[in-house]
Amino acid sequence: MSVDLINEAALTASDDPSIELRSEITVDLVDASASDIGVVRAARVSTAGERAHREERGDGYVEGLINYLMRSRHGSPFEHNSMTFLINAPIFTIRHLMRHRMWSFNEESARYKDLKSVFYVPANDRALKQIGKPGHYQYVNGDAEDYELMTLSVTTAYREAFAEYQRMLNAGISRELARIVLPVATFSTVYATCNARALMHFLGLRTHREHATYVSHPQRETEIVAERMESEFARLMPLTHAAYERCGRVSP
């Protein structure tokens, strides 16, 4: 079956206007106080005292000290900064993020608001099949029939789950109980705040880079979030990001 026919099948399966299928995961940097010179000032306070906060240094000195700190795994100077991201993703992806306990999170609450009927469906280029065993497996693309089966199956489940959710709400069942029928593929929105050290640890686990000291194999949806965060991190703190790369993507 062609991709066009698969897409047509998906549209037919989701012809209920109250159901929206979405593949896009969004990550926006909404607030930040993060810079390479901030890392240097935090490190220099041990020897310069209060003068450290007023110091201005050239890129050569900043790069050299950051490389030293990263290489020697002096991690605390990388904690005196902040990046806040607004993420719209399926709940199962957000739960992956919340395993990183050095972060701060605030998520939309299904106890206090009705959730929208927006559900995740992988894009056609998302690998579908797992081969091998845990620790020694890889994901490969499915064929057209696999994508059709997945799209039709998840859409059927989403429609039925959301219909039951609405039925309970209409009957006066509380939101905090009605939500239990919704799948983890329901989209949610979360504020996630971290510092550079915590972010580097996250990136080491949630991105796949063959040159990394410890090569990770994350779930693709979580990796999408990580990659978009990393692009902002590299823009805000280019010397820190470059040192992180040189040191095998290991958080100090």
C-alpha positions in Angstrom: 0.0 0.0 0.0 1.3 3.4 -0.9 2.0 6.2 1.6 -0.9 8.2 0.0 -3.3 5.3 0.6 -2.0 5.0 4.2 -2.6 8.7 4.8 -6.1 8.3 3.2 -6.8 5.4 5.6 -5.7 7.5 8.5 -8.0 10.3 7.5 -10.9 7.9 7.2 -10.1 6.4 10.5 -10.1 9.8 12.2 -13.0 11.4 10.4 -14.5 12.2 13.8 -13.7 16.0 14.0 -13.2 15.7 17.8 -10.1 13.6 17.2 -6.8 15.1 16.1 -3.8 13.0 15.2 -0.5 14.7 15.5 3.1 13.7 14.8 4.8 17.0 15.6 6.5 17.5 19.0 7.3 21.1 19.8 10.0 22.5 22.1 10.4 26.2 22.6 12.9 28.0 24.8 10.8 30.5 26.7 13.3 31.8 29.3 17.0 31.6 29.9 19.8 33.0 32.0 22.8 31.0 30.7 26.2 32.0 29.3 29.8 30.7 29.1 31.1 33.6 31.1 28.7 32.6 33.9 30.5 29.3 34.1 33.9 31.1 34.4 32.6 33.4 37.1 31.2 30.6 39.2 34.5 28.8 39.0 36.6 31.8 39.7 34.8 32.8 42.9 36.9 30.2 44.7 40.0 32.3 44.1 38.8 35.7 43.2 36.0 36.1 45.7 33.5 38.9 45.0 35.7 40.2 42.1 34.7 37.1 40.1 31.2 38.5 39.4 32.7 41.6 37.7 35.4 39.9 35.7 35.3 40.0 31.9 37.5 37.6 30.1 38.5 37.0 26.5 37.2 34.0 24.6 40.5 32.3 24.8 40.6 32.3 28.6 36.9 31.4 28.9 37.3 28.5 26.4 40.4 27.2 28.2 38.9 27.3 31.7 35.7 25.6 30.5 37.7 22.9 28.8 39.6 22.3 32.0 36.5 22.2 34.1 34.7 19.8 31.7 37.8 17.6 31.3 38.4 17.4 35.1 34.7 16.9 35.8 34.4 20.0 38.0 30.7 20.1 37.6 29.3 22.7 40.0 30.2 25.8 37.9 27.9 24.5 35.2 24.9 24.7 37.5 24.6 28.5 37.9 22.4 29.1 34.9 18.8 28.3 33.9 16.9 27.3 30.7 13.2 26.9 30.6 11.5 25.1 27.8 7.8 24.8 26.9 7.2 21.4 25.5 4.1 19.9 23.8 4.5 16.2 23.5 2.7 12.9 24.2 2.4 12.0 27.9 4.8 9.0 27.6 7.5 11.4 26.3 7.0 13.8 29.2 7.2 11.0 31.7 10.6 10.2 30.2 11.7 13.7 30.9 10.5 13.5 34.5 12.9 10.7 35.2 15.6 13.4 35.3 15.1 14.5 38.9 17.4 17.5 38.8 14.8 19.3 36.6 11.8 21.4 37.6 8.4 20.6 36.0 5.0 22.1 35.8 2.5 20.3 33.6 -1.1 21.0 32.6 -3.4 19.1 34.9 -6.3 16.9 33.9 -7.6 17.3 37.4 -8.4 21.0 36.7 -9.0 21.2 33.0 -10.5 19.1 30.2 -7.9 17.7 28.0 -8.0 18.2 24.3 -8.5 15.3 22.0 -5.0 15.5 20.5 -3.2 12.2 20.2 0.2 11.1 18.9 0.7 9.1 15.8 4.3 8.4 14.5 5.3 9.9 11.2 5.7 7.6 8.2 9.5 7.7 8.6 9.5 6.6 12.2 11.1 3.1 12.7 8.4 0.7 13.9 9.9 -2.7 14.5 12.3 -3.9 17.1 14.7 -6.7 16.3 17.1 -8.4 18.6 16.9 -8.6 22.4 17.1 -5.9 25.1 20.6 -4.4 25.2 21.4 -5.7 21.7 18.5 -4.6 19.6 17.7 -2.0 16.9 14.7 -0.4 15.4 13.9 -0.7 11.7 11.3 0.7 9.4 8.1 -1.2 8.8 6.4 -1.7 5.5 3.3 0.1 4.2 1.0 -2.5 5.8 2.7 -2.0 9.2 2.1 1.7 9.1 -1.5 1.2 8.0 -2.1 -1.2 10.9 -0.6 1.0 13.5 -2.5 4.1 12.3 -5.8 2.4 12.2 -5.3 0.6 15.5 -4.2 3.7 17.5 -7.0 5.8 15.9 -9.6 3.3 16.9 -8.3 3.2 20.5 -8.0 7.0 20.7 -11.6 7.6 19.5 -13.1 5.1 21.9 -11.1 6.3 24.8 -11.9 10.0 24.2 -15.6 9.1 23.8 -15.7 7.4 27.2 -13.8 10.3 28.7 -16.4 12.8 27.4 -19.2 10.5 28.5 -18.0 10.4 32.1 -17.5 14.2 32.2 -21.0 14.8 30.8 -22.3 12.5 33.5 -20.7 14.6 36.2 -17.7 12.3 36.9 -14.8 14.3 38.2 -12.0 15.2 35.8 -9.4 13.4 38.0 -11.3 10.1 37.6 -12.5 10.5 34.0 -8.9 11.0 32.8 -8.0 7.4 33.7 -9.3 6.1 30.4 -7.0 8.4 28.3 -3.9 6.8 26.8 -0.3 7.9 27.4 -0.3 9.1 23.8 -2.5 12.1 24.7 -0.6 15.3 24.1 0.2 17.4 27.2 2.1 20.6 27.8 4.9 21.1 30.3 7.3 23.7 31.5 10.7 22.1 32.1 13.6 24.0 33.7 17.2 22.8 34.1 20.7 24.0 34.3 23.5 23.2 31.9 24.9 20.4 34.0 21.6 18.6 34.3 20.9 19.2 30.6 24.2 17.6 29.6 23.4 14.6 31.6 20.0 14.4 29.9 21.6 14.7 26.5 24.1 12.0 27.1 21.2 9.6 27.8 18.6 10.8 25.4 20.5 11.3 22.2 22.2 8.8 20.0 25.7 9.9 18.9 28.2 7.3 17.7 31.2 9.3 18.9 29.9 9.6 22.5 31.9 7.9 25.3 28.7 6.0 26.3 26.5 5.5 23.2 22.8 5.7 24.1 19.8 4.3 22.2 16.9 6.5 23.3 13.3 6.3 22.3 13.0 8.5 19.2 10.2 10.8 20.5 12.3 11.7 23.6 15.4 12.2 21.4 13.4 14.8 19.3 12.9 16.8 22.5 16.6 16.4 23.4 17.8 17.5 20.0 15.8 20.6 20.1 16.9 21.5 23.6 20.5 20.9 22.6 20.3 23.3 19.7 19.3 26.1 22.1 22.0 25.1 24.6 24.6 25.2 21.9 23.4 28.7 20.9 23.4 30.1 24.4 26.6 28.4 25.6 28.7 27.6 22.5 32.0 27.1 24.4 30.4 24.9 27.0 28.7 22.8 24.3 31.9 22.4 22.3 33.7 21.3 25.4 31.0 18.8 26.2 31.4 17.4 22.7 35.1 17.1 23.0 34.8 15.2 26.3 32.6 12.5 24.8 29.3 14.0 25.8 29.8 13.1 29.4 28.3 15.5 31.9 30.9 16.9 34.4 
